């Protein structure tokens, strides 16, 4: 399936910032920057952001790390699971100590 494209016009004031981004050419740099932004805004998943940036997932994670951007999310569900596990461990320890 052929990929469809659209064109965006940006003021030249963006150019110095785009040139600092990772990528072979301006198009690649803009793709990576947009993918990072969409991931940071939680509009796309990590895997989808890497795909949009046309980068292997591992490379995209390394890029996020190099920019001190969190790539893994610790959700409320994770917190509840951890609290439950800690509670169970503490109960088990108290039973064994008692």
Secondary structure as a PSIPRED ss2 file (coil, helix, strand):
# PSIPRED VFORMAT (PSIPRED V4.0)

   1 X C   1.000  0.000  0.000
   2 X C   1.000  0.000  0.000
   3 X C   1.000  0.000  0.000
   4 X C   1.000  0.000  0.000
   5 X C   1.000  0.000  0.000
   6 X C   1.000  0.000  0.000
   7 X C   1.000  0.000  0.000
   8 X C   1.000  0.000  0.000
   9 X C   1.000  0.000  0.000
  10 X C   1.000  0.000  0.000
  11 X C   1.000  0.000  0.000
  12 X H   0.000  1.000  0.000
  13 X H   0.000  1.000  0.000
  14 X H   0.000  1.000  0.000
  15 X H   0.000  1.000  0.000
  16 X H   0.000  1.000  0.000
  17 X H   0.000  1.000  0.000
  18 X H   0.000  1.000  0.000
  19 X H   0.000  1.000  0.000
  20 X H   0.000  1.000  0.000
  21 X C   1.000  0.000  0.000
  22 X C   1.000  0.000  0.000
  23 X C   1.000  0.000  0.000
  24 X C   1.000  0.000  0.000
  25 X C   1.000  0.000  0.000
  26 X H   0.000  1.000  0.000
  27 X H   0.000  1.000  0.000
  28 X H   0.000  1.000  0.000
  29 X H   0.000  1.000  0.000
  30 X H   0.000  1.000  0.000
  31 X H   0.000  1.000  0.000
  32 X H   0.000  1.000  0.000
  33 X H   0.000  1.000  0.000
  34 X H   0.000  1.000  0.000
  35 X H   0.000  1.000  0.000
  36 X H   0.000  1.000  0.000
  37 X H   0.000  1.000  0.000
  38 X H   0.000  1.000  0.000
  39 X H   0.000  1.000  0.000
  40 X H   0.000  1.000  0.000
  41 X C   1.000  0.000  0.000
  42 X C   1.000  0.000  0.000
  43 X C   1.000  0.000  0.000
  44 X C   1.000  0.000  0.000
  45 X C   1.000  0.000  0.000
  46 X H   0.000  1.000  0.000
  47 X H   0.000  1.000  0.000
  48 X H   0.000  1.000  0.000
  49 X H   0.000  1.000  0.000
  50 X H   0.000  1.000  0.000
  51 X H   0.000  1.000  0.000
  52 X H   0.000  1.000  0.000
  53 X C   1.000  0.000  0.000
  54 X C   1.000  0.000  0.000
  55 X C   1.000  0.000  0.000
  56 X C   1.000  0.000  0.000
  57 X H   0.000  1.000  0.000
  58 X H   0.000  1.000  0.000
  59 X H   0.000  1.000  0.000
  60 X H   0.000  1.000  0.000
  61 X H   0.000  1.000  0.000
  62 X H   0.000  1.000  0.000
  63 X H   0.000  1.000  0.000
  64 X H   0.000  1.000  0.000
  65 X H   0.000  1.000  0.000
  66 X H   0.000  1.000  0.000
  67 X C   1.000  0.000  0.000
  68 X C   1.000  0.000  0.000
  69 X C   1.000  0.000  0.000
  70 X C   1.000  0.000  0.000
  71 X C   1.000  0.000  0.000
  72 X C   1.000  0.000  0.000
  73 X C   1.000  0.000  0.000
  74 X C   1.000  0.000  0.000
  75 X C   1.000  0.000  0.000
  76 X H   0.000  1.000  0.000
  77 X H   0.000  1.000  0.000
  78 X H   0.000  1.000  0.000
  79 X H   0.000  1.000  0.000
  80 X H   0.000  1.000  0.000
  81 X H   0.000  1.000  0.000
  82 X H   0.000  1.000  0.000
  83 X H   0.000  1.000  0.000
  84 X H   0.000  1.000  0.000
  85 X H   0.000  1.000  0.000
  86 X H   0.000  1.000  0.000
  87 X H   0.000  1.000  0.000
  88 X H   0.000  1.000  0.000
  89 X H   0.000  1.000  0.000
  90 X H   0.000  1.000  0.000
  91 X H   0.000  1.000  0.000
  92 X H   0.000  1.000  0.000
  93 X H   0.000  1.000  0.000
  94 X H   0.000  1.000  0.000
  95 X H   0.000  1.000  0.000
  96 X H   0.000  1.000  0.000
  97 X H   0.000  1.000  0.000
  98 X C   1.000  0.000  0.000
